Amino acid sequence: MIDDKLLGGDFDDFLRKEGIIDEAEAMAAKRVIAFQISQEMKRSNITKTELAHRMNTSRPVVDRLLDPSNQSVTLSTLGRAASAVGKSLKIELS
């Protein structure tokens, strides 16, 4: 059954009501960054093994980085990955 109080609202309102908007936004941002890194890897013909080498880390770390459902990746790791594909990571408050 649909809650009539939610009809006409937007998805952000729903997430706020459920108390999960911060988690959802963080997950969405991580997915976007992982996708962008993956796209840059394809564009530049960089393998996961090469990315790991450029980041001075292991292949499993790269696998976790590129896994859109993995939330345990740190900003430091995202920044190193961005640098390894020739980009920079920008984070801002809004």
HELIX and SHEET records of a PDB file:
HELIX    1   1 ASP A    4  LEU A    6  5                                   3    
HELIX    2   2 PHE A   11  GLU A   18  1                                   8    
HELIX    3   3 ILE A   21  ARG A   43  1                                  23    
HELIX    4   4 LYS A   48  MET A   55  1                                   8    
HELIX    5   5 ARG A   59  LEU A   66  1                                   8    
HELIX    6   6 LEU A   75  ALA A   84  1                                  10    
END                                                                             
